[in-house]
Amino acid sequence: MPVLRFLLFMLAASLSAAVASPRYTWSGGAGDHRYDNSANWFGGVVPPNNGTAILVFGNVQDATVELPFIIDVAQIQFENTTKAAYAFNSSFVSIITLRDGLSLSPLCGVEHLGEGVTLNLQGTQSIAIASGRLEIDGAILGDSLVKTGAGTLRLSGLNLLSGNAQVDSGALIFANSNAVPAFSQISTSATGYVGAENAATLKTMLGQLNSPAFYGSIGLDSAPGASTATYSDQIDVTNLTHYAGLGSTTSAKLSGNFRVGAHQDYRFSGGAGTLYVETNLTNNGSSLQITSAFGTPLTVVLRGSNNFGGTLNVLNSVLVLDSTQAIAPGRILSLDNPGYIGATEKFATSTSSFLSLLHATSPNAIAGLDSTNLAAPRTITDDIDLSVGGTRTDPYYLGTSTKVTLTGNITPTVGDSLYLTAVKGGHLVVGSTLGNNIPGLVVGQANSFDPQGGIVEVTGHNNYTGGTKILGGTLQASNNAALGTGSVDIGNKATLDVRSGITLSNSLSIASGGRLAGRGTIATPSGVYFGPGAIMAPGGVNSVGSLTFNTGVTFGPGSIIEFDINNANSATGWDVAHFTSGLNLAATSLSPIKIELNSLTLGGTNGLLTGFDANQSYSWLFLTSTNVTGFSSDKFTFDTSNFANNLGNGNFFITQGNAGLSINFAPVPEPSTYALLALGLATVSIFQLRRRRK
């Protein structure tokens, strides 16, 4: 009996292994893009069309796939990063039958299924997009679809789904009315987002929402690369009792009537884009609720004449008042949670009149000063009193979501440091003199509701003594004395950017995840230490340049160097750091210095660098010093996840020369090259042997 049980167990295991879906990984090795060419698949086998294969698409040089007429597979997995964006095309038409879902990994960018590719879903199929965007231009048909993951699914082809379309998380966006399912309803969880790219599509989409099961956001979006769309038709949500709000993943203008029930709130939520509300919010029984999930703040710009009767609440979001009647006269603006309320010159003629309305009780509340014209930055010469005549003792932030320059005197809340920040890519320039009335300067927020952040630039000659703390975002020092006389602490996910021509002499402390960047000069008397996770970024983030240190620098175990390069053959095409007083390498082989290689286009965006050939050797001098101690090549390791060029089988390594340290690339010949070399050696050997015999 024990033997029989064992045999039965082995038989069951064998059958289980036999029915497990086999994986087939695309290599693109043939270079002809053809799906049905075995040379384009690792292992040299084309996946079978029997519904069992799992197709895997990773980082390869050839990310264009020409599909045959019929494909029947279990699952498609995109495991690539942004440096290998896939495009599925067909010379005529292709039908992909999908039986066990489709997924994009957390590092994906934009993957594209072309107009000639039809997706046929068997049963309820999950489309899991952890990050990035999947664009399906062709038709989609079959049963039901469940969208999961934080990324975006964009449909622009004919939608013939017969079952439900459910969005559990992330965004589902319809490019046109045909892409909206005509024979099924759309439902969402509270974290789901369903959007349209024009008014006609939105009207069609609203008619297909499953009201009892719709808990997510309704998106007003603009097509990729297009100007900001305007939604002038009425949007009626009186039958949607659970929806989270109107939002946008891009930007859009709402000029049509926003109709809510008699005691239904005006709700805005979702998408992390910008929604310009040009209509009037006048329902006496309604409050205004602007809420976002932490880390994805929506911006709402009020441009109408609004006198809604209820309260105003902002949570993890950005509200900008951009008209004289954006809110009713005298209404108090309460910020009891992390969030941002700002005003342009159209709302308030003076900063004092705006600040008098703001009651900020959360330490992460932000009082914003904004520009109504994004193309023309605003300069504010008013004196700014955050204490409102000495009546405010709880600190809050002064910031912007656009670009604003301050030149007047700034008074912080009573007894507190001055708190400054920028959100959603904003740029706050502080030309004011920060003197003895400033106990210290705090820039940015740790663990901010807005991970994008922005730039605070300090341009004045300042003499405050209490030190500077950078908790988040970027602080640009544009004056030798910009940061007073105290120490500077760079926190996790925060950046200090020393501008070109500036010499900064403050003592520096860099936390793990903190970044010292720029094109200026560091002259800290006691030198600079980069500990575990601390980052040096010459030139800046995604910007080629040089950074100079006039005092000693030590790179400890686990420290990081960000190396940007946009031209493999130009002496000014990559980052360089100069050390005039010595460079100490205190890392170890077990805890090395990590070099993060970032390839950039000549335009400064992430992408292919110019002049790189994986079959050629390169040497890039990146740390210059005539006094290097502790060098060993095994103290360095490389991260190439943001290096878009194909590396072949080549590898990077560090060498030391008279001028300093260089990053080197050495190609590894393909097997065919070795074969030719071996053939050549064999030919020479035979020739020599024959000569000897003669």
C-alpha positions in Angstrom: 0.0 0.0 0.0 2.7 2.6 0.8 4.3 1.8 -2.5 0.9 2.3 -4.3 0.3 5.6 -2.6 3.8 6.8 -3.6 3.2 5.8 -7.2 -0.2 7.6 -7.2 1.4 10.7 -5.7 4.1 10.7 -8.3 1.5 10.3 -11.1 -0.5 13.2 -9.8 2.6 15.4 -9.6 3.6 14.4 -13.1 0.1 15.3 -14.4 0.2 18.6 -12.5 3.5 19.5 -14.1 2.2 18.4 -17.5 -0.8 20.8 -17.3 1.2 23.8 -15.8 1.3 26.7 -18.3 4.7 26.8 -20.0 6.4 30.2 -20.2 7.8 31.6 -23.5 10.0 34.6 -23.3 10.5 37.0 -26.2 14.1 37.8 -27.2 13.7 39.7 -30.5 16.9 38.1 -31.5 16.1 37.8 -35.2 15.5 41.5 -35.5 12.6 41.1 -37.9 9.8 41.6 -35.2 8.0 38.5 -36.3 6.1 36.6 -33.6 6.1 33.4 -35.6 9.9 33.3 -36.0 11.4 30.9 -33.5 14.7 32.9 -33.5 12.8 35.7 -31.7 12.1 33.5 -28.7 14.5 32.3 -26.0 14.8 28.5 -26.5 14.0 28.8 -30.2 10.4 27.7 -29.9 7.3 29.6 -31.0 4.5 29.5 -28.4 1.7 27.1 -29.3 -1.8 28.3 -30.1 -3.6 26.1 -27.7 -4.4 28.4 -24.8 -1.7 27.1 -22.5 1.3 29.4 -23.1 2.4 32.3 -20.9 4.1 35.0 -23.0 6.8 37.0 -21.2 8.1 40.3 -22.6 11.2 41.7 -20.8 13.9 44.2 -21.6 15.2 43.5 -25.1 16.4 45.7 -28.0 13.6 44.7 -30.3 10.3 45.6 -28.6 8.2 45.7 -31.7 6.2 42.5 -32.3 4.4 41.7 -35.6 1.6 39.3 -34.8 0.1 36.5 -36.9 -3.6 36.2 -37.6 -4.5 34.0 -34.6 -2.9 33.8 -31.1 -4.5 31.7 -28.3 -2.6 32.0 -25.0 -3.1 31.7 -21.3 -1.5 35.0 -20.3 0.6 37.9 -21.4 3.2 39.4 -18.9 5.1 42.6 -19.5 8.1 42.5 -17.3 10.1 45.2 -19.0 11.1 48.6 -17.7 10.5 52.0 -19.4 13.6 51.5 -21.5 11.8 48.8 -23.6 8.3 49.9 -24.4 6.5 47.3 -26.5 4.3 47.8 -29.5 2.2 44.9 -30.9 1.2 45.4 -34.5 -0.4 43.4 -37.3 0.1 43.7 -41.1 -3.7 43.1 -41.5 -5.5 41.8 -38.5 -4.6 39.7 -35.4 -6.8 38.2 -32.8 -5.4 37.5 -29.3 -7.5 35.1 -27.3 -6.6 35.6 -23.6 -7.6 33.0 -21.0 -5.7 33.9 -17.8 -5.2 37.7 -17.9 -2.6 40.3 -18.8 -0.2 42.1 -16.5 2.3 45.0 -16.5 5.1 45.0 -13.9 5.8 48.0 -11.5 8.6 49.3 -13.8 6.7 49.4 -17.1 6.1 52.5 -19.1 3.7 52.7 -22.0 2.8 49.4 -23.8 0.8 49.5 -27.0 -1.5 47.1 -28.8 -2.1 48.5 -32.3 -5.3 49.2 -34.2 -5.1 45.9 -36.1 -4.9 43.8 -32.9 -8.2 42.5 -31.4 -8.3 41.3 -27.8 -10.7 38.4 -27.2 -11.3 37.8 -23.5 -12.5 34.3 -22.4 -14.5 34.5 -19.3 -13.7 37.2 -16.7 -10.1 38.4 -17.4 -7.9 40.5 -15.1 -5.8 43.3 -16.6 -3.3 44.1 -13.8 -1.3 47.3 -14.5 1.0 47.9 -11.6 2.5 51.0 -13.2 2.6 52.9 -16.5 -0.1 52.6 -19.2 -1.5 50.0 -21.5 -3.0 51.4 -24.7 -5.3 49.2 -26.7 -6.2 50.7 -30.0 -7.9 47.7 -31.5 -11.3 46.1 -30.7 -11.9 44.3 -27.4 -14.5 41.6 -27.2 -15.6 38.7 -25.0 -16.9 38.5 -21.5 -15.9 40.6 -18.5 -12.9 42.7 -17.6 -11.4 43.5 -14.2 -8.8 46.3 -14.1 -6.4 46.2 -11.1 -3.1 48.0 -10.2 -2.2 51.6 -9.9 -1.5 52.1 -13.7 -3.8 53.1 -16.5 -5.7 51.1 -19.2 -6.6 53.3 -22.2 -9.1 51.9 -24.7 -9.7 53.5 -28.1 -11.0 50.7 -30.3 -14.5 49.2 -30.6 -15.7 47.7 -27.2 -18.0 44.7 -27.6 -17.7 43.2 -24.1 -20.9 41.5 -23.0 -20.1 41.3 -19.3 -19.2 43.8 -16.6 -16.3 46.2 -16.7 -14.9 46.5 -13.1 -12.2 48.9 -12.0 -10.8 47.8 -8.7 -7.9 50.3 -8.7 -6.0 52.6 -11.1 -7.6 54.2 -14.1 -9.7 53.0 -17.1 -9.9 55.7 -19.8 -12.0 55.8 -22.9 -10.6 57.7 -25.9 -13.9 57.8 -27.8 -17.5 56.8 -27.5 -16.9 53.5 -29.4 -14.5 52.4 -26.7 -17.2 52.6 -24.1 -18.8 49.1 -23.6 -22.3 49.3 -25.2 -23.5 46.0 -23.9 -22.2 46.0 -20.3 -22.1 48.3 -17.3 -19.1 49.9 -15.5 -18.5 49.6 -11.8 -15.7 50.6 -9.5 -14.3 50.4 -6.0 -13.6 53.5 -4.0 -10.0 53.6 -5.5 -11.1 53.1 -9.1 -11.2 55.9 -11.7 -13.1 55.9 -15.0 -12.4 58.7 -17.4 -13.2 60.1 -20.9 -11.1 62.2 -23.2 -13.9 64.4 -24.6 -17.4 65.6 -23.8 -19.2 63.2 -26.2 -17.4 60.2 -24.7 -18.2 61.4 -21.2 -21.9 61.5 -22.1 -21.8 58.0 -23.4 -19.8 56.8 -20.4 -22.1 58.3 -17.8 -25.0 56.3 -19.4 -23.1 53.0 -18.8 -22.2 53.5 -15.1 -23.7 51.0 -12.7 -25.0 53.5 -10.1 -25.4 51.1 -7.1 -21.9 49.7 -7.7 -20.0 52.8 -8.7 -17.8 54.1 -5.9 -14.9 55.6 -7.8 -14.0 58.8 -9.6 -15.4 60.2 -12.8 -12.6 61.4 -15.0 -12.5 64.5 -17.3 -9.4 64.0 -19.3 -7.6 65.3 -22.4 -6.1 63.0 -25.1 -2.3 62.5 -25.0 -0.5 65.4 -26.7 -3.8 67.4 -27.2 -4.7 70.7 -25.7 -6.8 70.9 -22.6 -10.3 69.5 -23.3 -13.4 71.6 -22.3 -16.5 69.9 -21.0 -19.4 72.2 -21.6 -22.3 69.8 -21.3 -24.2 69.3 -18.0 -22.8 66.6 -15.8 -25.7 65.1 -13.7 -24.6 63.0 -10.8 -27.9 63.0 -8.9 -28.3 59.3 -9.4 -24.8 58.5 -8.2 -25.0 58.3 -4.5 -21.6 56.6 -3.9 -19.2 58.1 -6.4 -16.0 59.7 -5.1 -16.0 62.8 -7.2 -15.0 64.4 -10.5 -11.3 64.3 -11.3 -8.7 64.3 -14.0 -5.5 62.3 -14.7 -4.4 65.1 -17.1 -6.1 68.5 -17.3 -9.6 69.6 -18.3 -12.0 72.5 -18.1 -15.5 72.1 -16.7 -17.7 74.9 -18.0 -21.0 73.0 -18.1 -23.4 72.8 -15.2 -22.4 70.4 -12.4 -25.7 69.1 -11.2 -26.0 67.6 -7.8 -29.0 66.7 -5.6 -30.5 69.2 -3.1 -28.3 67.9 -0.2 -25.6 66.2 -2.3 -22.1 67.6 -2.0 -19.9 68.9 -4.8 -17.2 66.2 -4.8 -13.9 66.3 -6.6 -11.5 63.4 -6.3 -9.1 61.2 -8.3 -6.5 61.3 -11.0 -3.7 63.6 -9.7 -4.2 66.0 -12.6 -5.7 69.5 -12.8 -9.4 70.3 -13.2 -10.3 73.9 -14.0 -13.9 74.5 -12.7 -15.3 77.4 -14.6 -18.9 76.7 -13.8 -20.7 78.1 -10.8 -21.2 75.9 -7.7 -24.4 77.5 -6.2 -26.4 74.7 -4.4 -27.2 76.1 -1.0 -27.4 72.6 0.6 -24.1 71.4 -0.7 -20.6 71.4 0.7 -17.4 71.4 -1.4 -15.3 68.2 -0.8 -11.9 67.9 -2.5 -10.2 64.7 -1.4 -7.4 62.6 -2.9 -5.7 59.4 -2.0 -2.4 60.1 -0.2 0.3 60.5 -2.8 -1.9 61.3 -5.8 -3.2 64.9 -5.2 -5.8 66.3 -7.5 -5.6 70.1 -8.3 -9.0 72.0 -8.5 -8.9 75.5 -9.7 -12.1 77.5 -9.0 -12.8 80.1 -11.6 -16.6 80.6 -11.3 -18.8 82.5 -9.0 -19.5 80.1 -6.1 -21.8 80.5 -3.1 -22.5 76.9 -2.1 -24.0 76.9 1.4 -22.1 74.1 3.1 -18.5 73.7 4.3 -15.2 73.5 2.3 -12.9 70.6 3.0 -9.5 69.8 1.4 -7.7 66.6 2.1 -4.4 65.5 0.4 -5.4 67.8 -2.5 -4.6 71.2 -4.0 -7.3 74.0 -4.2 -6.5 77.2 -6.1 -8.9 80.2 -5.9 -8.7 81.9 -9.3 -11.6 84.4 -9.4 -12.9 87.2 -7.3 -16.0 85.1 -6.4 -14.2 81.7 -6.2 -15.7 81.5 -2.7 -18.3 83.6 -1.0 -17.0 86.8 0.6 -15.8 86.3 4.2 -15.8 82.5 4.1 -13.2 81.0 6.4 -10.8 78.6 4.7 -10.1 75.8 7.2 -7.2 73.4 6.7 -7.4 70.8 9.4 -5.7 68.1 7.3 -2.7 67.8 5.0 -3.5 69.9 1.9 -3.1 73.1 0.0 -5.3 76.1 -0.4 -3.9 78.8 -2.7 -5.0 82.1 -4.2 -4.0 83.9 -7.4 -4.0 87.7 -7.9 -7.5 87.4 -9.3 -8.9 86.3 -5.9 -7.0 88.6 -3.5 -5.4 91.9 -4.1 -3.1 91.4 -1.1 -1.6 88.4 0.6 -2.8 89.7 4.0 -6.4 89.6 2.9 -6.0 86.0 1.8 -4.1 84.9 4.9 -6.7 86.4 7.2 -9.3 84.0 5.8 -7.0 80.9 6.2 -7.2 78.9 9.4 -4.5 76.3 9.2 -4.4 73.9 12.2 -2.6 71.0 10.5 1.3 71.2 10.7 1.3 70.0 7.0 -1.2 72.6 5.8 0.0 74.9 3.0 -1.0 78.4 2.3 -0.4 78.9 -1.4 0.4 82.0 -3.4 -0.2 81.3 -7.1 -0.1 82.9 -10.5 -3.2 82.9 -12.7 -1.0 82.9 -15.8 1.3 79.8 -15.9 3.3 81.3 -18.7 4.0 84.6 -16.8 5.4 84.0 -13.3 4.0 86.3 -10.6 6.1 88.6 -8.4 4.8 89.5 -5.0 6.3 92.5 -3.3 4.0 92.5 -0.3 5.3 91.9 3.2 4.0 88.5 4.3 3.0 88.0 7.9 2.2 84.3 8.5 1.5 85.2 12.2 -1.3 87.5 11.1 -0.3 90.3 13.5 1.0 87.9 16.1 -2.2 85.9 16.4 -1.0 82.6 14.8 1.3 80.4 16.9 0.8 77.0 15.1 3.3 76.7 12.2 2.1 76.1 8.7 3.7 76.2 5.3 3.9 79.0 2.7 4.1 77.6 -0.8 3.1 77.6 -4.4 1.8 75.2 -7.1 2.8 77.5 -10.0 5.8 79.9 -10.1 6.0 82.9 -7.8 8.7 85.2 -6.6 8.6 86.8 -3.2 10.6 90.0 -2.5 8.9 91.5 0.6 9.7 90.8 4.3 8.4 87.4 5.6 7.4 86.9 9.2 6.8 83.3 10.4 4.3 82.2 13.0 5.1 83.2 16.5 8.3 81.6 17.8 8.6 79.2 14.8 11.0 78.6 11.9 9.9 79.7 8.5 8.3 76.8 6.6 8.4 76.9 2.8 7.4 74.4 0.1 6.2 73.9 -3.5 3.8 71.3 -4.8 2.8 69.7 -8.1 6.1 71.0 -9.8 5.7 74.5 -8.5 8.7 76.9 -8.1 8.9 79.3 -5.2 11.6 81.9 -5.5 12.5 83.7 -2.3 14.3 86.9 -3.0 13.4 88.3 0.5 16.1 88.8 3.1 15.8 86.2 5.8 17.4 87.7 8.9 17.3 87.4 12.7 13.5 87.3 12.8 13.8 83.8 11.2 14.8 81.2 13.9 15.5 78.7 11.1 14.3 77.5 7.7 12.4 74.3 7.0 11.8 73.4 3.4 9.5 70.7 2.1 7.6 68.0 3.9 8.7 64.6 5.0 6.3 61.9 3.7 4.3 64.6 1.8 0.8 64.0 0.4 2.5 65.2 -2.9 5.5 63.1 -3.7 6.2 65.1 -6.9 7.0 68.2 -4.8 8.6 71.2 -6.4 11.4 73.7 -6.0 12.1 76.3 -3.4 14.9 78.6 -4.6 16.5 81.0 -2.1 18.3 83.9 -3.9 18.9 86.5 -1.1 22.0 87.2 1.1 20.7 85.8 4.4 22.1 85.8 7.9 19.7 83.7 9.9 21.6 81.4 12.3 19.1 78.6 13.2 20.1 76.3 10.4 18.2 74.8 7.5 16.3 71.5 7.4 15.3 70.1 4.0 12.5 67.6 4.6 11.3 67.0 1.1 11.4 68.4 -2.4 14.3 70.5 -3.8 16.0 73.5 -2.2 18.1 75.5 -4.6 20.8 77.7 -3.2 21.4 80.6 -5.6 23.5 82.9 -3.3 26.7 82.1 -1.5 24.9 83.1 1.7 21.5 81.9 0.8 21.3 79.5 3.7 22.5 81.7 6.5 25.3 80.7 8.8 23.9 77.5 10.4 24.1 73.9 9.4 22.1 72.3 6.6 20.4 68.9 7.1 19.2 67.0 3.9 16.5 64.5 4.8 15.3 61.4 3.1 13.9 62.1 -0.5 15.1 65.7 -0.2 17.6 67.5 -2.5 19.9 70.4 -2.0 20.8 71.8 -5.4 23.8 74.3 -5.4 23.5 76.4 -8.5 26.3 77.2 -10.9 28.7 79.9 -9.7 27.7 79.5 -6.0 30.1 78.4 -3.3 28.3 77.0 -0.2 30.2 76.9 3.0 27.6 75.6 5.5 28.2 72.3 7.3 26.2 69.5 5.7 24.5 66.4 7.0 23.0 64.0 4.4 20.5 61.3 5.5 19.9 58.1 3.7 17.9 59.0 0.6 19.0 62.6 0.8 20.7 64.1 -2.3 23.4 66.7 -2.8 23.3 68.0 -6.3 24.1 70.9 -8.7 26.8 72.7 -10.6 28.3 74.8 -7.9 31.0 74.4 -5.3 30.9 72.9 -1.8 33.4 74.3 0.7 32.2 72.8 3.9 35.1 73.3 6.4 34.8 69.8 7.9 34.3 68.1 4.6 31.4 66.0 3.4 30.5 62.4 4.3 28.2 60.3 2.1 26.8 57.5 4.3 24.6 54.6 3.5 21.9 55.7 1.0 23.2 59.2 0.7 23.3 60.5 -2.9 25.7 62.7 -4.9 24.3 63.9 -8.2 26.6 66.2 -10.1 24.6 68.5 -12.4 21.3 67.7 -10.8 18.5 65.1 -11.3 18.5 64.0 -14.9 20.8 66.8 -15.9 24.4 66.5 -17.0 26.9 68.8 -15.2 29.8 69.1 -12.8 30.0 69.6 -9.0 33.1 70.7 -7.2 34.3 70.0 -3.6 37.0 72.2 -2.2 37.3 70.2 1.1 37.7 66.5 1.7 34.9 64.0 0.8 34.4 60.5 2.0 32.1 57.9 0.4 31.1 55.4 3.0 29.5 51.9 2.7 26.3 51.9 0.7 26.6 55.5 -0.6 25.2 56.3 -4.1 26.5 58.3 -7.1 23.9 59.3 -9.7 25.7 59.4 -13.1 23.8 61.1 -16.0 25.1 60.7 -19.5 23.7 62.0 -22.8 26.7 61.6 -25.2 29.1 58.7 -25.0 31.8 60.5 -27.0 31.7 64.2 -25.8 33.9 65.3 -22.9 30.9 67.4 -21.7 28.4 64.6 -22.2 28.4 63.1 -18.7 28.5 64.0 -15.0 31.8 64.9 -13.4 32.7 65.6 -9.8 35.9 67.4 -8.9 37.7 66.9 -5.6 40.4 69.4 -5.0 41.3 68.4 -1.4 41.1 64.6 -1.6 38.7 61.7 -2.0 38.4 58.9 0.5 36.7 55.7 -0.5 35.6 54.0 2.7 33.1 51.5 1.2 33.7 47.8 1.2 33.2 45.0 -1.3 30.3 43.7 0.8 28.8 47.2 1.1 30.0 49.0 -2.1 29.3 52.4 -3.6 26.4 52.1 -6.0 26.6 54.0 -9.3 23.2 54.6 -10.8 23.6 55.0 -14.6 21.0 57.2 -16.2 21.0 57.5 -20.0 19.5 60.8 -21.3 18.6 62.1 -24.7 20.3 65.3 -25.9 17.0 67.0 -24.9 17.5 66.0 -21.3 14.8 63.3 -21.1 15.3 59.7 -20.1 16.1 57.6 -23.1 18.8 56.6 -25.5 22.1 58.4 -25.2 23.9 59.6 -28.3 27.0 57.8 -29.7 26.8 54.5 -27.7 27.6 51.2 -29.4 27.5 48.0 -27.3 30.3 46.6 -29.5 32.7 49.4 -28.7 34.8 50.2 -25.5 34.3 53.5 -23.6 36.0 55.2 -20.7 34.4 58.2 -18.9 36.4 60.2 -16.3 33.8 61.0 -13.7 35.6 61.7 -10.4 38.7 63.9 -10.7 41.2 63.9 -7.9 45.0 63.6 -7.6 44.6 62.4 -4.0 42.4 59.2 -3.9 42.7 56.9 -0.9 41.1 53.5 -0.5 40.5 52.7 -4.1 39.6 49.1 -5.1 37.4 48.3 -8.1 35.3 45.9 -6.1 34.1 48.8 -3.9 31.7 49.8 -6.7 28.6 48.3 -8.1 26.3 49.4 -11.0 22.6 49.9 -11.4 21.7 50.0 -15.1 17.9 49.9 -14.8 17.7 53.5 -16.1 20.3 52.9 -18.9 18.1 52.7 -22.0 20.8 51.6 -24.6 21.3 48.0 -25.3 24.4 46.7 -23.5 24.7 43.4 -25.3 26.8 41.2 -23.1 29.1 44.0 -22.1 29.8 45.2 -18.6 30.9 48.3 -16.6 33.8 48.6 -14.3 35.9 51.3 -12.5 39.6 52.1 -13.0 41.9 54.6 -11.4 44.2 56.8 -13.4 46.4 59.9 -12.8 43.4 62.2 -13.1 41.0 60.2 -11.0 38.4 57.5 -11.5 36.8 56.4 -14.7 33.7 54.4 -15.6 34.6 51.9 -18.3 32.5 49.8 -20.6 33.9 46.7 -22.2 32.0 44.8 -24.9 31.8 41.0 -24.9 31.8 39.5 -28.4 28.9 37.5 -29.5 29.3 33.7 -29.8 29.5 34.0 -33.6 32.5 36.4 -33.1 34.2 33.8 -31.0 33.5 31.1 -33.6 35.0 33.3 -36.3 38.0 33.9 -34.1 38.4 30.2 -33.4 38.1 29.5 -37.2 40.8 32.1 -37.8 43.1 30.6 -35.3 42.5 27.1 -36.6 43.3 28.3 -40.1 46.5 29.9 -39.0 47.5 26.8 -37.1 46.9 24.5 -40.1 48.9 26.9 -42.3 51.8 26.9 -39.8 51.7 23.0 -39.5 51.8 22.6 -43.3 54.8 25.0 -43.5 56.7 22.9 -40.9 55.9 19.6 -42.7 57.4 21.2 -45.9 
